[in-house]
Amino acid sequence: MPTTYEIDRVADLLRVPIERRTACLREVEYALALHELAFGEKAADVEIGPMRWTDDGDKTCTLHDASGKPVLTLEVTSKSDMQPNA
């Protein structure tokens, strides 16, 4: 079963094993991009946290509202996973 890490402060990243931090930080970057997409210029004023990262290789980020309900999901795929439009 994959491990989930709660990241509320930068120091929380130290709980992620060093060999998995690159993957974690990449997905945190995706989550920040999704947040900016959702809130535009106001993104820096909209509170984030805590973030939860699951070490499952899924590369999917979901933005939740204040009640915890998912409102927007970003699924990252590799170019080889994409199929041409028919």
PDB file as gemmi writes it, atoms N, CA and C in Angstrom:
CRYST1    1.000    1.000    1.000  90.00  90.00  90.00 P 1                      
ATOM      1  N   MET A   1       0.853  -1.184   0.000  1.00  0.00           N  
ATOM      2  CA  MET A   1       0.000   0.000   0.000  1.00  0.00           C  
ATOM      3  C   MET A   1       0.896   1.244   0.000  1.00  0.00           C  
ATOM      4  N   PRO A   2       0.612   2.207  -0.888  1.00  0.00           N  
ATOM      5  CA  PRO A   2       1.426   3.425  -0.965  1.00  0.00           C  
ATOM      6  C   PRO A   2       1.313   4.275   0.305  1.00  0.00           C  
ATOM      7  N   THR A   3       2.387   4.959   0.616  1.00  0.00           N  
ATOM      8  CA  THR A   3       2.430   5.844   1.775  1.00  0.00           C  
ATOM      9  C   THR A   3       1.968   7.235   1.370  1.00  0.00           C  
ATOM     10  N   THR A   4       1.167   7.876   2.228  1.00  0.00           N  
ATOM     11  CA  THR A   4       0.737   9.249   2.013  1.00  0.00           C  
ATOM     12  C   THR A   4       1.429  10.144   3.032  1.00  0.00           C  
ATOM     13  N   TYR A   5       1.960  11.254   2.552  1.00  0.00           N  
ATOM     14  CA  TYR A   5       2.664  12.221   3.390  1.00  0.00           C  
ATOM     15  C   TYR A   5       1.847  13.504   3.442  1.00  0.00           C  
ATOM     16  N   GLU A   6       1.696  14.077   4.623  1.00  0.00           N  
ATOM     17  CA  GLU A   6       1.008  15.358   4.770  1.00  0.00           C  
ATOM     18  C   GLU A   6       2.071  16.442   4.823  1.00  0.00           C  
ATOM     19  N   ILE A   7       1.926  17.410   3.935  1.00  0.00           N  
ATOM     20  CA  ILE A   7       2.906  18.485   3.822  1.00  0.00           C  
ATOM     21  C   ILE A   7       2.218  19.799   4.134  1.00  0.00           C  
ATOM     22  N   ASP A   8       2.546  20.334   5.306  1.00  0.00           N  
ATOM     23  CA  ASP A   8       1.970  21.606   5.737  1.00  0.00           C  
ATOM     24  C   ASP A   8       3.061  22.671   5.845  1.00  0.00           C  
ATOM     25  N   ARG A   9       4.286  22.215   6.078  1.00  0.00           N  
ATOM     26  CA  ARG A   9       5.446  23.115   6.176  1.00  0.00           C  
ATOM     27  C   ARG A   9       6.560  22.522   5.320  1.00  0.00           C  
ATOM     28  N   VAL A  10       7.487  23.342   4.907  1.00  0.00           N  
ATOM     29  CA  VAL A  10       8.594  22.874   4.089  1.00  0.00           C  
ATOM     30  C   VAL A  10       9.334  21.730   4.788  1.00  0.00           C  
ATOM     31  N   ALA A  11       9.495  21.809   6.089  1.00  0.00           N  
ATOM     32  CA  ALA A  11      10.206  20.767   6.838  1.00  0.00           C  
ATOM     33  C   ALA A  11       9.527  19.405   6.734  1.00  0.00           C  
ATOM     34  N   ASP A  12       8.231  19.391   6.452  1.00  0.00           N  
ATOM     35  CA  ASP A  12       7.516  18.114   6.305  1.00  0.00           C  
ATOM     36  C   ASP A  12       8.054  17.297   5.130  1.00  0.00           C  
ATOM     37  N   LEU A  13       8.673  17.961   4.163  1.00  0.00           N  
ATOM     38  CA  LEU A  13       9.242  17.246   3.024  1.00  0.00           C  
ATOM     39  C   LEU A  13      10.376  16.317   3.449  1.00  0.00           C  
ATOM     40  N   LEU A  14      10.953  16.571   4.604  1.00  0.00           N  
ATOM     41  CA  LEU A  14      12.032  15.716   5.096  1.00  0.00           C  
ATOM     42  C   LEU A  14      11.529  14.335   5.503  1.00  0.00           C  
ATOM     43  N   ARG A  15      10.237  14.178   5.666  1.00  0.00           N  
ATOM     44  CA  ARG A  15       9.660  12.860   5.971  1.00  0.00           C  
ATOM     45  C   ARG A  15       9.593  11.971   4.733  1.00  0.00           C  
ATOM     46  N   VAL A  16       9.623  12.587   3.564  1.00  0.00           N  
ATOM     47  CA  VAL A  16       9.614  11.838   2.316  1.00  0.00           C  
ATOM     48  C   VAL A  16      11.021  11.267   2.111  1.00  0.00           C  
ATOM     49  N   PRO A  17      11.150   9.969   1.854  1.00  0.00           N  
ATOM     50  CA  PRO A  17      12.485   9.393   1.640  1.00  0.00           C  
ATOM     51  C   PRO A  17      13.235  10.142   0.539  1.00  0.00           C  
ATOM     52  N   ILE A  18      14.511  10.358   0.746  1.00  0.00           N  
ATOM     53  CA  ILE A  18      15.308  11.173  -0.174  1.00  0.00           C  
ATOM     54  C   ILE A  18      15.201  10.683  -1.615  1.00  0.00           C  
ATOM     55  N   GLU A  19      15.106   9.373  -1.815  1.00  0.00           N  
ATOM     56  CA  GLU A  19      15.028   8.851  -3.181  1.00  0.00           C  
ATOM     57  C   GLU A  19      13.658   9.094  -3.820  1.00  0.00           C  
ATOM     58  N   ARG A  20      12.671   9.562  -3.067  1.00  0.00           N  
ATOM     59  CA  ARG A  20      11.333   9.844  -3.592  1.00  0.00           C  
ATOM     60  C   ARG A  20      11.007  11.339  -3.618  1.00  0.00           C  
ATOM     61  N   ARG A  21      11.918  12.175  -3.120  1.00  0.00           N  
ATOM     62  CA  ARG A  21      11.644  13.617  -3.042  1.00  0.00           C  
ATOM     63  C   ARG A  21      11.479  14.273  -4.404  1.00  0.00           C  
ATOM     64  N   THR A  22      12.250  13.853  -5.384  1.00  0.00           N  
ATOM     65  CA  THR A  22      12.113  14.457  -6.712  1.00  0.00           C  
ATOM     66  C   THR A  22      10.702  14.248  -7.240  1.00  0.00           C  
ATOM     67  N   ALA A  23      10.186  13.031  -7.113  1.00  0.00           N  
ATOM     68  CA  ALA A  23       8.816  12.742  -7.557  1.00  0.00           C  
ATOM     69  C   ALA A  23       7.815  13.559  -6.760  1.00  0.00           C  
ATOM     70  N   CYS A  24       8.018  13.653  -5.455  1.00  0.00           N  
ATOM     71  CA  CYS A  24       7.116  14.425  -4.594  1.00  0.00           C  
ATOM     72  C   CYS A  24       7.114  15.894  -5.002  1.00  0.00           C  
ATOM     73  N   LEU A  25       8.287  16.470  -5.149  1.00  0.00           N  
ATOM     74  CA  LEU A  25       8.373  17.893  -5.486  1.00  0.00           C  
ATOM     75  C   LEU A  25       7.795  18.177  -6.869  1.00  0.00           C  
ATOM     76  N   ARG A  26       7.959  17.242  -7.799  1.00  0.00           N  
ATOM     77  CA  ARG A  26       7.372  17.408  -9.126  1.00  0.00           C  
ATOM     78  C   ARG A  26       5.847  17.479  -9.009  1.00  0.00           C  
ATOM     79  N   GLU A  27       5.277  16.605  -8.201  1.00  0.00           N  
ATOM     80  CA  GLU A  27       3.820  16.600  -8.048  1.00  0.00           C  
ATOM     81  C   GLU A  27       3.323  17.788  -7.237  1.00  0.00           C  
ATOM     82  N   VAL A  28       4.132  18.282  -6.302  1.00  0.00           N  
ATOM     83  CA  VAL A  28       3.783  19.518  -5.595  1.00  0.00           C  
ATOM     84  C   VAL A  28       3.760  20.667  -6.596  1.00  0.00           C  
ATOM     85  N   GLU A  29       4.722  20.680  -7.517  1.00  0.00           N  
ATOM     86  CA  GLU A  29       4.736  21.706  -8.564  1.00  0.00           C  
ATOM     87  C   GLU A  29       3.479  21.625  -9.425  1.00  0.00           C  
ATOM     88  N   TYR A  30       3.053  20.411  -9.781  1.00  0.00           N  
ATOM     89  CA  TYR A  30       1.816  20.243 -10.534  1.00  0.00           C  
ATOM     90  C   TYR A  30       0.630  20.803  -9.749  1.00  0.00           C  
ATOM     91  N   ALA A  31       0.605  20.527  -8.449  1.00  0.00           N  
ATOM     92  CA  ALA A  31      -0.496  20.994  -7.606  1.00  0.00           C  
ATOM     93  C   ALA A  31      -0.529  22.522  -7.555  1.00  0.00           C  
ATOM     94  N   LEU A  32       0.646  23.142  -7.465  1.00  0.00           N  
ATOM     95  CA  LEU A  32       0.703  24.605  -7.458  1.00  0.00           C  
ATOM     96  C   LEU A  32       0.228  25.177  -8.789  1.00  0.00           C  
ATOM     97  N   ALA A  33       0.600  24.535  -9.888  1.00  0.00           N  
ATOM     98  CA  ALA A  33       0.144  24.987 -11.207  1.00  0.00           C  
ATOM     99  C   ALA A  33      -1.370  24.868 -11.316  1.00  0.00           C  
ATOM    100  N   LEU A  34      -1.922  23.794 -10.786  1.00  0.00           N  
ATOM    101  CA  LEU A  34      -3.376  23.611 -10.792  1.00  0.00           C  
ATOM    102  C   LEU A  34      -4.045  24.701  -9.956  1.00  0.00           C  
ATOM    103  N   HIS A  35      -3.470  25.017  -8.818  1.00  0.00           N  
ATOM    104  CA  HIS A  35      -3.996  26.073  -7.946  1.00  0.00           C  
ATOM    105  C   HIS A  35      -3.994  27.418  -8.694  1.00  0.00           C  
ATOM    106  N   GLU A  36      -2.895  27.712  -9.378  1.00  0.00           N  
ATOM    107  CA  GLU A  36      -2.816  28.962 -10.150  1.00  0.00           C  
ATOM    108  C   GLU A  36      -3.836  28.975 -11.284  1.00  0.00           C  
ATOM    109  N   LEU A  37      -4.024  27.850 -11.924  1.00  0.00           N  
ATOM    110  CA  LEU A  37      -5.011  27.746 -13.004  1.00  0.00           C  
ATOM    111  C   LEU A  37      -6.413  28.031 -12.477  1.00  0.00           C  
ATOM    112  N   ALA A  38      -6.703  27.497 -11.306  1.00  0.00           N  
ATOM    113  CA  ALA A  38      -8.043  27.656 -10.736  1.00  0.00           C  
ATOM    114  C   ALA A  38      -8.301  29.073 -10.236  1.00  0.00           C  
ATOM    115  N   PHE A  39      -7.285  29.715  -9.656  1.00  0.00           N  
ATOM    116  CA  PHE A  39      -7.519  30.999  -8.991  1.00  0.00           C  
ATOM    117  C   PHE A  39      -6.880  32.202  -9.677  1.00  0.00           C  
ATOM    118  N   GLY A  40      -6.118  31.968 -10.722  1.00  0.00           N  
ATOM    119  CA  GLY A  40      -5.521  33.067 -11.477  1.00  0.00           C  
ATOM    120  C   GLY A  40      -4.665  33.994 -10.624  1.00  0.00           C  
ATOM    121  N   GLU A  41      -4.836  35.285 -10.832  1.00  0.00           N  
ATOM    122  CA  GLU A  41      -4.025  36.285 -10.135  1.00  0.00           C  
ATOM    123  C   GLU A  41      -4.216  36.264  -8.626  1.00  0.00           C  
ATOM    124  N   LYS A  42      -5.315  35.726  -8.152  1.00  0.00           N  
ATOM    125  CA  LYS A  42      -5.602  35.683  -6.715  1.00  0.00           C  
ATOM    126  C   LYS A  42      -5.001  34.451  -6.036  1.00  0.00           C  
ATOM    127  N   ALA A  43      -4.338  33.587  -6.789  1.00  0.00           N  
ATOM    128  CA  ALA A  43      -3.847  32.306  -6.259  1.00  0.00           C  
ATOM    129  C   ALA A  43      -2.985  32.468  -5.005  1.00  0.00           C  
ATOM    130  N   ALA A  44      -2.123  33.470  -4.986  1.00  0.00           N  
ATOM    131  CA  ALA A  44      -1.229  33.650  -3.839  1.00  0.00           C  
ATOM    132  C   ALA A  44      -1.993  34.031  -2.566  1.00  0.00           C  
ATOM    133  N   ASP A  45      -3.209  34.514  -2.716  1.00  0.00           N  
ATOM    134  CA  ASP A  45      -4.006  34.920  -1.562  1.00  0.00           C  
ATOM    135  C   ASP A  45      -4.970  33.830  -1.088  1.00  0.00           C  
ATOM    136  N   VAL A  46      -5.056  32.735  -1.834  1.00  0.00           N  
ATOM    137  CA  VAL A  46      -5.949  31.639  -1.472  1.00  0.00           C  
ATOM    138  C   VAL A  46      -5.132  30.595  -0.713  1.00  0.00           C  
ATOM    139  N   GLU A  47      -5.532  30.339   0.514  1.00  0.00           N  
ATOM    140  CA  GLU A  47      -4.779  29.430   1.376  1.00  0.00           C  
ATOM    141  C   GLU A  47      -4.711  28.021   0.804  1.00  0.00           C  
ATOM    142  N   ILE A  48      -3.532  27.416   0.943  1.00  0.00           N  
ATOM    143  CA  ILE A  48      -3.309  26.022   0.555  1.00  0.00           C  
ATOM    144  C   ILE A  48      -2.821  25.287   1.793  1.00  0.00           C  
ATOM    145  N   GLY A  49      -3.278  24.082   1.958  1.00  0.00           N  
ATOM    146  CA  GLY A  49      -2.669  23.265   2.996  1.00  0.00           C  
ATOM    147  C   GLY A  49      -3.681  22.628   3.903  1.00  0.00           C  
ATOM    148  N   PRO A  50      -3.294  21.578   4.527  1.00  0.00           N  
ATOM    149  CA  PRO A  50      -2.071  20.871   4.156  1.00  0.00           C  
ATOM    150  C   PRO A  50      -2.252  20.116   2.845  1.00  0.00           C  
ATOM    151  N   MET A  51      -1.144  19.868   2.173  1.00  0.00           N  
ATOM    152  CA  MET A  51      -1.168  19.080   0.947  1.00  0.00           C  
ATOM    153  C   MET A  51      -0.874  17.636   1.331  1.00  0.00           C  
ATOM    154  N   ARG A  52      -1.460  16.706   0.630  1.00  0.00           N  
ATOM    155  CA  ARG A  52      -1.177  15.292   0.858  1.00  0.00           C  
ATOM    156  C   ARG A  52      -0.630  14.698  -0.428  1.00  0.00           C  
ATOM    157  N   TRP A  53       0.530  14.061  -0.305  1.00  0.00           N  
ATOM    158  CA  TRP A  53       1.140  13.414  -1.453  1.00  0.00           C  
ATOM    159  C   TRP A  53       1.198  11.925  -1.192  1.00  0.00           C  
ATOM    160  N   THR A  54       0.651  11.143  -2.117  1.00  0.00           N  
ATOM    161  CA  THR A  54       0.686   9.692  -2.012  1.00  0.00           C  
ATOM    162  C   THR A  54       1.716   9.173  -3.005  1.00  0.00           C  
ATOM    163  N   ASP A  55       2.654   8.406  -2.496  1.00  0.00           N  
ATOM    164  CA  ASP A  55       3.737   7.871  -3.310  1.00  0.00           C  
ATOM    165  C   ASP A  55       3.227   6.649  -4.073  1.00  0.00           C  
ATOM    166  N   ASP A  56       2.378   6.916  -5.086  1.00  0.00           N  
ATOM    167  CA  ASP A  56       1.761   5.831  -5.830  1.00  0.00           C  
ATOM    168  C   ASP A  56       2.077   5.864  -7.323  1.00  0.00           C  
ATOM    169  N   GLY A  57       2.869   6.855  -7.760  1.00  0.00           N  
ATOM    170  CA  GLY A  57       3.230   6.953  -9.167  1.00  0.00           C  
ATOM    171  C   GLY A  57       2.106   7.443 -10.060  1.00  0.00           C  
ATOM    172  N   ASP A  58       0.984   7.840  -9.484  1.00  0.00           N  
ATOM    173  CA  ASP A  58      -0.208   8.225 -10.237  1.00  0.00           C  
ATOM    174  C   ASP A  58      -0.079   9.578 -10.938  1.00  0.00           C  
ATOM    175  N   LYS A  59       0.628  10.521 -10.345  1.00  0.00           N  
ATOM    176  CA  LYS A  59       0.835  11.870 -10.887  1.00  0.00           C  
ATOM    177  C   LYS A  59      -0.455  12.650 -11.075  1.00  0.00           C  
ATOM    178  N   THR A  60      -1.481  12.335 -10.300  1.00  0.00           N  
ATOM    179  CA  THR A  60      -2.740  13.050 -10.372  1.00  0.00           C  
ATOM    180  C   THR A  60      -2.843  13.996  -9.182  1.00  0.00           C  
ATOM    181  N   CYS A  61      -3.252  15.232  -9.444  1.00  0.00           N  
ATOM    182  CA  CYS A  61      -3.433  16.226  -8.390  1.00  0.00           C  
ATOM    183  C   CYS A  61      -4.890  16.656  -8.392  1.00  0.00           C  
ATOM    184  N   THR A  62      -5.467  16.771  -7.211  1.00  0.00           N  
ATOM    185  CA  THR A  62      -6.856  17.191  -7.089  1.00  0.00           C  
ATOM    186  C   THR A  62      -6.928  18.398  -6.167  1.00  0.00           C  
ATOM    187  N   LEU A  63      -7.615  19.422  -6.616  1.00  0.00           N  
ATOM    188  CA  LEU A  63      -7.847  20.622  -5.825  1.00  0.00           C  
ATOM    189  C   LEU A  63      -9.177  20.434  -5.101  1.00  0.00           C  
ATOM    190  N   HIS A  64      -9.181  20.653  -3.789  1.00  0.00           N  
ATOM    191  CA  HIS A  64     -10.387  20.484  -2.970  1.00  0.00           C  
ATOM    192  C   HIS A  64     -10.866  21.838  -2.459  1.00  0.00           C  
ATOM    193  N   ASP A  65     -12.174  21.976  -2.249  1.00  0.00           N  
ATOM    194  CA  ASP A  65     -12.693  23.199  -1.647  1.00  0.00           C  
ATOM    195  C   ASP A  65     -12.513  23.115  -0.132  1.00  0.00           C  
ATOM    196  N   ALA A  66     -12.963  24.140   0.578  1.00  0.00           N  
ATOM    197  CA  ALA A  66     -12.770  24.218   2.027  1.00  0.00           C  
ATOM    198  C   ALA A  66     -13.419  23.058   2.777  1.00  0.00           C  
ATOM    199  N   SER A  67     -14.457  22.464   2.207  1.00  0.00           N  
ATOM    200  CA  SER A  67     -15.133  21.346   2.875  1.00  0.00           C  
ATOM    201  C   SER A  67     -14.478  19.997   2.558  1.00  0.00           C  
ATOM    202  N   GLY A  68     -13.455  20.016   1.681  1.00  0.00           N  
ATOM    203  CA  GLY A  68     -12.776  18.787   1.310  1.00  0.00           C  
ATOM    204  C   GLY A  68     -13.306  18.141   0.051  1.00  0.00           C  
ATOM    205  N   LYS A  69     -14.299  18.765  -0.573  1.00  0.00           N  
ATOM    206  CA  LYS A  69     -14.887  18.226  -1.800  1.00  0.00           C  
ATOM    207  C   LYS A  69     -13.962  18.520  -2.986  1.00  0.00           C  
ATOM    208  N   PRO A  70     -13.650  17.498  -3.808  1.00  0.00           N  
ATOM    209  CA  PRO A  70     -12.803  17.748  -4.974  1.00  0.00           C  
ATOM    210  C   PRO A  70     -13.518  18.637  -5.992  1.00  0.00           C  
ATOM    211  N   VAL A  71     -12.806  19.651  -6.498  1.00  0.00           N  
ATOM    212  CA  VAL A  71     -13.414  20.566  -7.461  1.00  0.00           C  
ATOM    213  C   VAL A  71     -12.695  20.579  -8.816  1.00  0.00           C  
ATOM    214  N   LEU A  72     -11.437  20.173  -8.850  1.00  0.00           N  
ATOM    215  CA  LEU A  72     -10.675  20.193 -10.091  1.00  0.00           C  
ATOM    216  C   LEU A  72      -9.557  19.170  -9.989  1.00  0.00           C  
ATOM    217  N   THR A  73      -9.379  18.349 -11.036  1.00  0.00           N  
ATOM    218  CA  THR A  73      -8.343  17.324 -11.026  1.00  0.00           C  
ATOM    219  C   THR A  73      -7.452  17.482 -12.245  1.00  0.00           C  
ATOM    220  N   LEU A  74      -6.146  17.352 -12.021  1.00  0.00           N  
ATOM    221  CA  LEU A  74      -5.159  17.371 -13.090  1.00  0.00           C  
ATOM    222  C   LEU A  74      -4.542  15.982 -13.157  1.00  0.00           C  
ATOM    223  N   GLU A  75      -4.650  15.347 -14.316  1.00  0.00           N  
ATOM    224  CA  GLU A  75      -4.037  14.036 -14.516  1.00  0.00           C  
ATOM    225  C   GLU A  75      -2.870  14.215 -15.474  1.00  0.00           C  
ATOM    226  N   VAL A  76      -1.679  13.898 -15.021  1.00  0.00           N  
ATOM    227  CA  VAL A  76      -0.476  14.052 -15.832  1.00  0.00           C  
ATOM    228  C   VAL A  76      -0.161  12.710 -16.476  1.00  0.00           C  
ATOM    229  N   THR A  77      -0.032  12.717 -17.789  1.00  0.00           N  
ATOM    230  CA  THR A  77       0.315  11.510 -18.524  1.00  0.00           C  
ATOM    231  C   THR A  77       1.555  11.774 -19.364  1.00  0.00           C  
ATOM    232  N   SER A  78       2.228  10.715 -19.745  1.00  0.00           N  
ATOM    233  CA  SER A  78       3.374  10.883 -20.629  1.00  0.00           C  
ATOM    234  C   SER A  78       2.875  10.967 -22.066  1.00  0.00           C  
ATOM    235  N   LYS A  79       3.684  11.508 -22.926  1.00  0.00           N  
ATOM    236  CA  LYS A  79       3.285  11.668 -24.313  1.00  0.00           C  
ATOM    237  C   LYS A  79       2.957  10.319 -24.950  1.00  0.00           C  
ATOM    238  N   SER A  80       3.670   9.269 -24.546  1.00  0.00           N  
ATOM    239  CA  SER A  80       3.424   7.943 -25.110  1.00  0.00           C  
ATOM    240  C   SER A  80       2.071   7.377 -24.674  1.00  0.00           C  
ATOM    241  N   ASP A  81       1.515   7.902 -23.572  1.00  0.00           N  
ATOM    242  CA  ASP A  81       0.199   7.457 -23.096  1.00  0.00           C  
ATOM    243  C   ASP A  81      -0.941   8.075 -23.889  1.00  0.00           C  
ATOM    244  N   MET A  82      -0.653   9.157 -24.587  1.00  0.00           N  
ATOM    245  CA  MET A  82      -1.704   9.875 -25.296  1.00  0.00           C  
ATOM    246  C   MET A  82      -1.993   9.195 -26.634  1.00  0.00           C  
ATOM    247  N   GLN A  83      -3.257   9.151 -26.991  1.00  0.00           N  
ATOM    248  CA  GLN A  83      -3.662   8.565 -28.257  1.00  0.00           C  
ATOM    249  C   GLN A  83      -4.074   9.687 -29.198  1.00  0.00           C  
ATOM    250  N   PRO A  84      -3.738   9.559 -30.461  1.00  0.00           N  
ATOM    251  CA  PRO A  84      -4.133  10.616 -31.412  1.00  0.00           C  
ATOM    252  C   PRO A  84      -5.639  10.678 -31.535  1.00  0.00           C  
ATOM    253  N   ASN A  85      -6.129  11.880 -31.810  1.00  0.00           N  
ATOM    254  CA  ASN A  85      -7.573  12.060 -32.016  1.00  0.00           C  
ATOM    255  C   ASN A  85      -8.018  11.333 -33.280  1.00  0.00           C  
ATOM    256  N   ALA A  86      -9.174  10.731 -33.185  1.00  0.00           N  
ATOM    257  CA  ALA A  86      -9.690   9.991 -34.347  1.00  0.00           C  
ATOM    258  C   ALA A  86     -10.476  10.901 -35.264  1.00  0.00           C  
TER     259      ALA A  86                                                      
END                                                                             
